[in-house]
Amino acid sequence: MSKVFSAHAVSVDGYITGRGAGPGRGLGDGTQLFDWYFNGDTPSQEFGGFKLSPAGARLFGSLSARVGAIVVGRDTYEDSDRFGGGSPHPTAPLFLLSHRPAPEITERQTLVTTGIEDAVAAARAAAGPSSRVCPAAYGCG
């Protein structure tokens, strides 16, 4: 059975975005929570463009290599410009949890409007038995 885990950075106020987040503006100002993705010399094996410290790259790689599916909320989906039609993970499908229809959904994205339990169940089924489902994450590292 696949495992569900949450592996994103959250600030003390419970948000992953800064002020001014939104479509075309990404996660907004103050996204220091994600600086570690780019402050080293070791390239990520899964995410092109990420350069982490050696220890960060080992940790990030060991987690991200096992992600089989992503569950994301509507605000993160919209703020991230719908992940360009994909997912925050280069190979994992995205399951969008929302109570309203999405304007665009691609073959790598699935809209779930019937609740978090159904979103996690669908993601778990897509992830496979030895993968992990990463809820509401940006990067899922």
C-alpha positions as CSV (number, residue, x, y, z in Angstrom):
1,M,0.0,0.0,0.0
2,S,1.3,3.5,-0.8
3,K,2.1,5.9,2.0
4,V,0.8,9.4,2.4
5,F,3.2,12.0,3.7
6,S,3.4,15.8,3.8
7,A,6.8,17.2,2.9
8,H,6.5,20.9,2.2
9,A,7.8,23.9,4.0
10,V,5.3,25.8,6.1
11,S,5.9,29.1,7.8
12,V,4.9,29.6,11.4
13,D,1.6,31.2,10.3
14,G,0.8,28.0,8.3
15,Y,1.3,29.3,4.8
16,I,3.6,28.3,2.0
17,T,3.2,31.6,0.1
18,G,4.3,35.1,0.8
19,R,2.4,38.4,0.3
20,G,1.2,39.0,-3.2
21,A,0.9,35.3,-4.3
22,G,-1.2,34.6,-7.3
23,P,-1.4,33.7,-10.9
24,G,1.5,35.2,-12.7
25,R,3.2,36.1,-9.4
26,G,3.9,32.5,-8.1
27,L,4.3,32.1,-4.4
28,G,4.7,35.9,-3.9
29,D,7.2,37.7,-1.7
30,G,8.9,36.2,1.2
31,T,9.4,32.7,-0.1
32,Q,12.6,32.1,1.9
33,L,11.1,28.7,2.9
34,F,12.3,27.5,-0.4
35,D,15.7,29.1,-0.6
36,W,17.4,25.8,0.3
37,Y,16.3,24.5,-3.1
38,F,18.7,26.9,-4.8
39,N,21.5,27.7,-2.3
40,G,24.0,24.9,-2.9
41,D,26.1,23.4,-5.6
42,T,24.6,19.9,-5.8
43,P,22.0,19.4,-8.5
44,S,18.8,17.6,-7.7
45,Q,18.5,14.3,-9.6
46,E,14.7,14.8,-10.0
47,F,14.2,18.6,-10.3
48,G,16.1,20.4,-13.0
49,G,17.3,23.8,-11.7
50,F,17.4,22.9,-8.1
51,K,20.9,23.1,-6.5
52,L,21.1,22.1,-2.9
53,S,23.7,21.5,-0.3
54,P,25.1,18.0,-0.4
55,A,23.0,16.9,2.7
56,G,19.9,18.7,1.3
57,A,20.3,17.0,-2.0
58,R,20.5,13.5,-0.4
59,L,17.4,14.2,1.8
60,F,15.5,15.8,-1.0
61,G,16.4,13.1,-3.5
62,S,15.5,10.2,-1.2
63,L,12.0,11.7,-0.6
64,S,11.2,13.0,-4.1
65,A,12.3,9.9,-5.9
66,R,9.5,8.0,-4.1
67,V,6.6,10.5,-4.7
68,G,4.0,8.7,-6.8
69,A,1.2,11.4,-6.8
70,I,0.5,14.9,-5.5
71,V,-2.6,16.3,-3.9
72,V,-2.9,20.0,-4.0
73,G,-5.5,22.6,-3.0
74,R,-7.0,25.1,-5.3
75,D,-5.2,28.2,-4.1
76,T,-1.8,26.6,-4.6
77,Y,-2.9,25.3,-8.0
78,E,-3.9,28.8,-9.1
79,D,-1.0,30.7,-7.4
80,S,1.4,28.3,-9.3
81,D,-0.2,29.1,-12.6
82,R,-1.8,25.6,-12.7
83,F,1.8,24.1,-12.6
84,G,2.0,24.8,-16.3
85,G,-0.5,22.0,-17.0
86,G,1.6,19.5,-15.1
87,S,2.5,18.9,-11.5
88,P,5.0,20.3,-9.0
89,H,6.8,17.0,-9.4
90,P,8.3,16.1,-12.7
91,T,6.8,12.6,-12.9
92,A,4.0,12.4,-10.4
93,P,0.4,13.1,-11.5
94,L,-1.5,15.9,-9.7
95,F,-4.8,15.6,-8.0
96,L,-6.5,18.9,-7.5
97,L,-8.9,19.1,-4.6
98,S,-11.5,21.8,-5.1
99,H,-15.2,22.4,-4.5
100,R,-15.6,24.2,-7.8
101,P,-14.7,23.2,-11.4
102,A,-11.3,24.0,-12.7
103,P,-11.0,26.1,-15.8
104,E,-8.3,23.8,-17.3
105,I,-7.3,20.2,-16.5
106,T,-4.7,18.3,-18.4
107,E,-3.9,14.6,-18.8
108,R,-1.5,14.9,-15.8
109,Q,-4.1,16.5,-13.6
110,T,-7.3,15.2,-12.0
111,L,-10.0,17.3,-10.4
112,V,-11.5,15.9,-7.3
113,T,-14.6,17.7,-5.9
114,T,-15.9,15.1,-3.4
115,G,-13.5,15.7,-0.5
116,I,-10.0,15.1,0.8
117,E,-10.6,11.4,1.4
118,D,-11.5,10.8,-2.2
119,A,-8.5,12.9,-3.4
120,V,-6.1,10.9,-1.3
121,A,-7.7,7.6,-2.3
122,A,-7.4,8.5,-6.0
123,A,-3.8,9.7,-5.6
124,R,-2.9,6.6,-3.6
125,A,-4.3,4.4,-6.3
126,A,-2.4,6.3,-9.0
127,A,0.8,6.2,-6.9
128,G,1.1,2.5,-6.7
129,P,1.9,0.2,-3.8
130,S,5.5,1.4,-3.0
131,S,5.1,5.1,-3.8
132,R,4.1,8.0,-1.6
133,V,1.4,10.6,-2.0
134,C,2.4,14.1,-1.1
135,P,-0.5,16.2,0.0
136,A,-0.8,19.9,-0.7
137,A,2.8,20.4,-1.5
138,Y,4.9,22.6,-3.7
139,G,7.9,20.6,-4.7
140,C,7.1,17.6,-2.5
141,G,10.7,17.3,-1.5
